[in-house]
Amino acid sequence: QVQLVESGGGLVQAGGSLRLSCAASGVIFSINTMGWYRQAPGKQRELVADITSGGSTNYADSVKGRFTISRDNAKGTIYLQMNSLKPEDTAVYYCNADWRGFVGQRNSWGQGTQVTVSS
């Protein structure tokens, strides 16, 4: 089984920055796409950004130009640099990974980390 452990959330004022990290651990043959999703109260979980093992990235329109996703394949870790934060970015941020291990191809979620942006 794979564990995804997120860190870096917190409370920040509008216009500020935060950096989220997500580290994968476990018996993993390979990790394919990893990404960040978020869920605000009363809303559906939505994709924020994802990145393939080759480094191709994809962003939600709402975060383009403000957020940057990056990846360290050797560490099995992804990062989300969030700049110019807005109150509407407030949500629980979840890490997600497509991976392959002894059990075959699977998809896993982290436990989530709260990001709160005050106005």
C-alpha positions in Angstrom: 0.0 0.0 0.0 1.1 3.6 -0.6 0.8 6.4 1.9 0.6 10.0 0.8 1.5 12.5 3.5 0.8 16.2 2.9 2.2 19.1 4.8 2.5 22.9 4.5 -1.1 24.1 4.9 -2.1 26.9 7.2 -3.6 30.3 7.6 -2.4 33.2 5.4 -3.6 36.6 4.4 -4.8 37.3 0.9 -1.9 38.0 -1.4 0.4 35.7 0.6 2.0 32.5 -0.3 2.2 28.9 0.9 4.0 25.8 -0.2 2.4 22.4 0.1 4.4 19.1 0.0 3.2 15.5 -0.6 5.5 12.6 -0.1 4.7 9.1 -1.2 6.0 6.1 0.7 5.5 2.3 0.5 6.4 -0.4 -1.8 6.1 1.3 -5.2 7.3 0.2 -8.6 6.4 3.4 -10.2 4.4 6.6 -9.7 2.7 8.1 -12.7 0.6 11.2 -12.5 0.5 13.0 -9.1 -1.7 15.9 -8.4 -3.4 18.3 -6.0 -7.1 18.6 -5.6 -9.1 20.8 -3.2 -12.5 20.8 -1.7 -14.2 23.8 -0.1 -17.2 23.5 2.2 -20.3 22.6 0.3 -18.4 22.2 -3.0 -17.2 19.2 -5.0 -13.6 18.2 -5.0 -11.8 19.8 -7.9 -8.4 19.4 -9.6 -6.0 22.2 -8.9 -2.9 20.9 -10.8 -1.3 17.7 -11.7 2.1 16.6 -13.1 3.2 13.4 -14.9 6.4 11.5 -14.2 7.8 13.2 -17.3 7.1 16.6 -15.9 4.1 17.7 -18.0 1.8 19.9 -16.0 -1.9 20.8 -16.0 -3.6 23.5 -14.1 -7.1 24.6 -13.3 -7.9 28.0 -15.0 -8.5 29.5 -11.6 -4.9 29.0 -10.4 -3.0 29.5 -13.7 -0.2 32.1 -13.2 -0.4 31.9 -9.4 0.3 28.2 -8.5 3.2 26.1 -9.6 3.3 22.3 -9.3 6.7 20.6 -9.3 8.0 17.1 -8.6 11.1 15.3 -7.3 10.8 11.8 -8.7 13.8 10.5 -6.7 11.9 11.4 -3.5 8.4 10.5 -4.7 7.4 14.0 -3.7 5.4 16.8 -5.3 5.1 20.4 -4.3 2.5 23.1 -4.9 3.8 26.7 -4.6 0.8 28.9 -4.1 1.3 32.7 -4.6 -1.1 35.6 -4.7 -3.6 33.6 -2.6 -7.2 34.6 -2.6 -10.0 33.9 0.0 -11.6 31.6 -2.6 -8.5 29.4 -2.5 -9.6 28.4 1.0 -10.2 24.6 1.0 -8.8 21.3 2.2 -6.1 20.3 -0.3 -5.6 16.7 -1.1 -2.7 14.9 -2.8 -3.5 12.2 -5.3 -1.2 9.6 -7.0 -1.5 7.0 -9.7 1.0 4.3 -8.8 2.0 0.7 -9.6 3.1 -1.9 -7.0 2.7 -5.6 -6.2 -1.0 -5.2 -6.3 -1.0 -3.6 -9.7 -2.1 -0.2 -10.8 -3.8 1.8 -8.1 -4.9 5.4 -7.1 -4.4 6.8 -3.6 -5.4 10.0 -1.7 -3.7 11.8 1.1 -5.5 12.8 4.3 -5.7 16.4 3.3 -4.3 19.7 4.6 -6.3 22.8 5.4 -5.5 26.1 3.6 -7.3 29.1 4.9 -6.9 32.5 3.2 -8.2 35.5 5.1 -9.4 38.7 3.4 
